[in-house]
Amino acid sequence: MMQVDIKALLLQRAPVLMVDALVSVEGDEAHTCFTIRPGNFFLDEEGRLEDVGLIEHIAQSASAFAGYMAKLAGAVDPPMGYIGEVKRFRCHRLPRTGDELLTCIRMGAEAAGVRLLWGETRAGGETVAETQMKIFISPGK
């Protein structure tokens, strides 16, 4: 696992911080992890992470990747990211409190500051969600 303070890569803070660590980066692909804890902002009444929480986790995983790349390029502050579009989101099951999410982000083409990405989140060895997104990431300072 990489030794990078996730708070140096993301602007989000509790209770909506949805990434514990940036695990690895290689080329246009990154891996993150996140353990779902009691009291999470996106839990339903049964202790399951709602689909919007999965989308937010995938988007923050992409932002952590972008923050890491910005730091490598000399930025002091992490960039701000915005979800522009969510396409082909599929939730196979809602993960529960205590589950560790492992997410793979693959960055695609970029045009006019908008980046295409693919994300897949797994828990307990099975895919729980996958999506394609367009995100806007402002440059870090």
N, C-alpha and C positions, 0 to 999 in steps of 0.2 A: 504494500500500500504506500502511496506517495505521502510524504510528510509535509503537507501544505495546510495551513489554517484555512478552513472553508470560509470563515468570516472575512478573510482577506480577498476572497474571490467573488463573493455574493453580497448584494446590498440587503437582502432579506434577513430578518432576525426573528426570534421567537415572538409570537407563536406560529408564524408561517414559514419558518426555515424548514425546508423539506429535503435537504441533502446533508448527510453527516460527513462524507469524505469524497474527495476525488481520488479514485483508486488508481487509475492509469490513464495515460494519454499516449496515443501512437498515431501519427499522421492526422487524418480527419476523423478519428474515432476516440471516444473517451468512455470510461466506465466510472460510475458513482455507486454509492451505497447509502441506504437510509433505513433505520429501524423505526417502525411505527410504535409510538409510545402513547400511553394513556393521556388523555387531555389534548391530543392533537386537534387542531382547529378544524380539520376536514373529516373527522370521524362521524359515522352515523350512530344511531341509538344502540346498535348491536356491536359497536366497537370495530366496525369495518371502515377502511379508508374509502371514501366516496370516489366516484370516477373523476370528479373535478380535482380531487386531491392527487390522483394519479397524473392527470394532465399537468398540474402545477409542479409535481415532482420532476416530471420529464423536462418541463421548461426550465426549472432551476438547475437541472443537470446540465442542460445546454449552456445556461448562463455561467455555471461553474467552469465549464470547458472554455468559454469565451473569456472569462476572468483570468484563467490560467494563461491563455495565449496573450492577453493584454499585459499581464505581469512580465511575461518573457520579453515582450516588446518594449518594456520600460515604463508602463503605466503605474502610477502610484495608487489610484483608486480603481475599484472594479467598474466595468461598464454597466450601464443600465439596459435591461432587456425588456422587450414587450412582445407578447404573443400577438401575431397578426392574423393567423388563421390556423385552425386545427382541422386536418383532413384525415379521413380513414381511421378515426379512433375506434379501437376495438378493445373492450374490456372483457376478458375471459372469466375473471372472477374478482371479487373485491377482497384484497388482503386484509388481515386482521391485526389488531394490536399485538405486538411482539414479533410480527413477521419482519424479516430483513429484505428490503428491496434492493436488487442489483439491476442497474440500468445501463444499457449501452446506447450511446448517442453517436450517430454518424452524420457529419455535416456534409451538405451538398452544395450546390451552386449558390452564388451570392450575386445580387443585382440591386443597385441603388440602396445599399444598406440592409436589404432584406435577405435573410439566409434561409434556405430550405434545409430541413433536418428530418431524420428518421430516428425514432426512439422505441426501444423495447425494454420493458420492465419484467423482471422475473422474481418470483418468491418461492422458496422451497423447491427449486429446480424446474418450475413450470412458468411459462409465460402468462402473466396476469393482464398485461396491457401492451398495446403497440399503437403507434400513430405516426403520422407525418405532420409536420408543422412548418409554418413560415414565421420567423421571428425577426424582429428588428433589434439590433444591439448597437447602442450608441458607443462611440469610442471611449475607453477609459482615459482618465487624465493623469 
